[in-house]
Amino acid sequence: MIDVCVAGSTGSIGTQTLDVIDTDPDRYRVSSLTAGSSWEAVAAQALKYRPDTVVLASDANLHQLRDALPQSIAVVVGEAALAEAVAAADVTINGIVGFAGLPATLACLEAGKRLGLANKESLIAAGPVVQRARRTPGAELVPVDSEHAAIHQSLRSNHDPVRIKRLQITASGGPFRGKSADELAEVTVAAALAHPTWAMGPKITIDSSTLMNKGLEVIEAVELFGAPSTMDTELGFDDIDVVVHPQSIVHSMATFSDGSTIAQLSNPNMRGPIGYALAYPDRLAAPYGEIDWSQAQTLTFEPPDRAAFPCLDLAFAAGRIGGTAPAWLSAANEVAVDAFLEERIRWNEIPSIVEAVLTTHDGGMGETLESVLEGDSIARIRAAEALASRPSSTQGLT
Ligand SMILES: NC(=O)c1ccc[n+]([C@@H]2O[C@H](COP(=O)([O-])OP(=O)(O)OC[C@H]3O[C@@H](n4cnc5c(N)ncnc54)[C@H](OP(=O)(O)O)[C@@H]3O)[C@@H](O)[C@H]2O)c1
């Protein structure tokens, strides 16, 4: 029996992880569930899965949750409790959103356990710290992001890292592919939340609409498979292509020294990559997103419109600067996305806020957890200042 901690169990990744576990209850047991503040949702999950522990991020609803659950389920709060629950499991699927996912990432790797990582922000913001934790004996990071799960699978065909030449990360293009700058100035929150191929949580859906998600994934790919990683390749930012593929069938690719490109294909369904991270190096028995190859379909590929979607190049720039620059990018983006979701700024102001913060990056190296945490909070302050000082800040959006 494999004990699984589902971190962020009430979210899109978390609930889909529970769906996957449902398909093989003889193999997987939910040992812990963690949530931010949705105590009623996590209580319902706990009554169904009977984990050892439920962890909340804040104690606001601790008493209600304790009252709702039998005493055999420990209800705890905070980072230390989270780390304990993660360390006790064999595998953690980290589906917490944003920088808040960092403690679960570190706790899992430092305990020498398998991390199924959906929470890309922790790897992006704290690259050098996470890389050190990855070297803990027994620690293993299997990506859940569909693009990186696809590359992980493509690279399994190869034994010599030196033969990996380039990686191609595919992007659906989001809901605004092909729109002009004038059209993009007017997009609404509802339109940005209507992703054409994937149903996800609000933050990543907005990131997909700006292509920041793709930029974050480029940094994630360099951390996972490139020079700073445990894979011993030479891959860097110049070796990664972003390819718009609106059908979201080819989830990403790797090209090798002999000119061959190997890709992973399936219909879009996050349960596939979640199951891959749970079962690796085996495979799930249940099929997710299997393609019916008897039906003809067309797959298309095109370059991204980097002028209309400047977040992509901002992420490349932050990745090339290195140190805490990706942490600053990611933190500024979280602040800007929250402001957009609350209708305090327009969609096309998100990149301006991120750029304003990134241009003030202080050259921090991010070698320690303290410096990453400090970088994250400075960037959030700078982003709040950039929000307050924008020309339209007093004019509202109507
Ligand atoms: N959704 C996808 O298909 C997808 C695909 C690839 C990668 N990812 C990545 O996976 C991560 C999760 O995405 P999602 O779409 O599943 O997000 P989501 O639906 O918004 O769920 C986020 C989860 O994190 C919890 N959470 C929020 N703030 C927290 C905090 N401060 N401390 C602890 N837990 C907290 C939430 O709990 P509450 O319910 O209590 O707020 C919820 O369980 C993101 O990093 C995203 O980029 C997602």
PDBQT file of the ligand as one rigid body, heavy atoms in Angstrom, charges set to zero:
ROOT
HETATM    1  N1  LIG A 401      -5.183  22.694 -12.298  1.00  0.00    +0.000 N 
HETATM    2  C1  LIG A 401      -4.416  22.166 -13.226  1.00  0.00    +0.000 C 
HETATM    3  O1  LIG A 401      -4.889  21.523 -14.148  1.00  0.00    +0.000 OA
HETATM    4  C2  LIG A 401      -2.918  22.356 -13.128  1.00  0.00    +0.000 A 
HETATM    5  C3  LIG A 401      -2.108  21.866 -14.162  1.00  0.00    +0.000 A 
HETATM    6  C4  LIG A 401      -0.725  21.985 -14.043  1.00  0.00    +0.000 A 
HETATM    7  C5  LIG A 401      -0.166  22.578 -12.927  1.00  0.00    +0.000 A 
HETATM    8  N2  LIG A 401      -0.979  23.058 -11.954  1.00  0.00    +0.000 N 
HETATM    9  C6  LIG A 401      -0.364  23.702 -10.791  1.00  0.00    +0.000 C 
HETATM   10  O2  LIG A 401      -0.872  23.064  -9.629  1.00  0.00    +0.000 OA
HETATM   11  C7  LIG A 401      -1.004  24.003  -8.562  1.00  0.00    +0.000 C 
HETATM   12  C8  LIG A 401      -2.449  23.979  -8.073  1.00  0.00    +0.000 C 
HETATM   13  O3  LIG A 401      -3.279  24.443  -9.114  1.00  0.00    +0.000 OA
HETATM   14  P1  LIG A 401      -4.862  24.266  -9.034  1.00  0.00    +0.000 P 
HETATM   15  O4  LIG A 401      -5.350  24.690 -10.360  1.00  0.00    +0.000 OA
HETATM   16  O5  LIG A 401      -5.207  22.905  -8.521  1.00  0.00    +0.000 OA
HETATM   17  O6  LIG A 401      -5.221  25.379  -7.927  1.00  0.00    +0.000 OA
HETATM   18  P2  LIG A 401      -6.591  25.551  -7.105  1.00  0.00    +0.000 P 
HETATM   19  O7  LIG A 401      -7.693  24.816  -7.750  1.00  0.00    +0.000 OA
HETATM   20  O8  LIG A 401      -6.739  26.999  -6.876  1.00  0.00    +0.000 OA
HETATM   21  O9  LIG A 401      -6.278  24.784  -5.710  1.00  0.00    +0.000 OA
HETATM   22  C9  LIG A 401      -5.297  25.282  -4.832  1.00  0.00    +0.000 C 
HETATM   23  C10 LIG A 401      -5.182  24.423  -3.590  1.00  0.00    +0.000 C 
HETATM   24  O10 LIG A 401      -4.193  25.035  -2.728  1.00  0.00    +0.000 OA
HETATM   25  C11 LIG A 401      -4.772  25.293  -1.436  1.00  0.00    +0.000 C 
HETATM   26  N3  LIG A 401      -4.196  26.520  -0.899  1.00  0.00    +0.000 N 
HETATM   27  C12 LIG A 401      -4.440  27.800  -1.288  1.00  0.00    +0.000 A 
HETATM   28  N4  LIG A 401      -3.710  28.661  -0.547  1.00  0.00    +0.000 NA
HETATM   29  C13 LIG A 401      -3.023  27.910   0.346  1.00  0.00    +0.000 A 
HETATM   30  C14 LIG A 401      -2.113  28.218   1.388  1.00  0.00    +0.000 A 
HETATM   31  N5  LIG A 401      -1.761  29.483   1.678  1.00  0.00    +0.000 N 
HETATM   32  N6  LIG A 401      -1.581  27.203   2.107  1.00  0.00    +0.000 NA
HETATM   33  C15 LIG A 401      -1.914  25.920   1.843  1.00  0.00    +0.000 A 
HETATM   34  N7  LIG A 401      -2.795  25.556   0.867  1.00  0.00    +0.000 NA
HETATM   35  C16 LIG A 401      -3.334  26.539   0.125  1.00  0.00    +0.000 A 
HETATM   36  C17 LIG A 401      -6.253  25.456  -1.714  1.00  0.00    +0.000 C 
HETATM   37  O11 LIG A 401      -6.985  25.275  -0.520  1.00  0.00    +0.000 OA
HETATM   38  P3  LIG A 401      -8.393  26.062  -0.278  1.00  0.00    +0.000 P 
HETATM   39  O12 LIG A 401      -9.410  25.351  -1.133  1.00  0.00    +0.000 OA
HETATM   40  O13 LIG A 401      -8.648  25.891   1.156  1.00  0.00    +0.000 OA
HETATM   41  O14 LIG A 401      -8.161  27.486  -0.703  1.00  0.00    +0.000 OA
HETATM   42  C18 LIG A 401      -6.464  24.353  -2.750  1.00  0.00    +0.000 C 
HETATM   43  O15 LIG A 401      -6.544  23.110  -2.110  1.00  0.00    +0.000 OA
HETATM   44  C19 LIG A 401      -0.555  25.351  -9.129  1.00  0.00    +0.000 C 
HETATM   45  O16 LIG A 401       0.794  25.552  -8.823  1.00  0.00    +0.000 OA
HETATM   46  C20 LIG A 401      -0.711  25.177 -10.635  1.00  0.00    +0.000 C 
HETATM   47  O17 LIG A 401       0.187  25.969 -11.370  1.00  0.00    +0.000 OA
HETATM   48  C21 LIG A 401      -2.332  22.960 -12.027  1.00  0.00    +0.000 A 
ENDROOT
TORSDOF 0
